[in-house]
């Protein structure tokens, strides 16, 4: 228990930069929140942590919460390397060849401190650590969004009470956290694979697929992951315009195409019409599979083909 108290104290005293315009730099606490999520989801299972596309994706989703004051896209190399510095000592830094790394450009692997790793295996400690990080390093509006995303209680501060007095502003702030949680749940649930085509493409930093809403978010405000599909941008565009939909029949998710409602030509690839009658590519976790009721709404309200 003493070891965990020590780590909570260290998390409250990370070596972070502060500027008058941007406040406390959020890079390190966001990286730690990302790591905790991936440990919880079983993605990170050892003390060795690799600089990976999924790590960057999750970090970027968190970054959206602080973008309004940072006004730049995230450079994950900064916290990935800096958390191994002499003051923080969260982990040791290595190159791909597992040689000691001295610069952020070469840090591709980190080896977490054993006592911190052991503490992070406890869900109660992860919850306490998240609460500590959110309360220490983020502005009130960011705290609201992050608490919504993480499912932890908001700090009881005067600044947050003031935000909550404006119902519209409070809902807008909560939506940031819900949107981030939706994107992570949907895309990781589908393993970054398009539900329509089965196509998956990633670079060292990002994935091609997007988190699409079945019942459009502007109309429903529904950020439940069962209201989502992972789709490539073209499949997303066609779905939103009703050129294809999904039938749910006896437990099967079958693609239905709006025949006669569009023209297409794809000499080097597959056409949309060729997917008619095929099964969707689905998450392995049943709780993340699309909700038949939401699919029924899409067939009735968006799909431009026949009801046959």
Secondary structure by P-SEA (a helix, b strand, c coil): caaaaaaaaaaacccccccccccccaaaaaaaaaaaaaaaacccccccccccaaaaaaaaaaacccccccccccccccccccccccccccbbbbccccccccccccccbbbccaaaaaaaccaaaaaaaaaaaaaccccaaaaaaaaaaacccccccaaaaaaaacaaaaaaaaaaaaaaaaaaaaaaaaccccccccbbbbccccccccccccccccccccccccccccccaaaaaaaaaccbbbbbccccbbbbcccccbbbbbcccccccccccccccccccccccccaaaaaaaaacccccccc
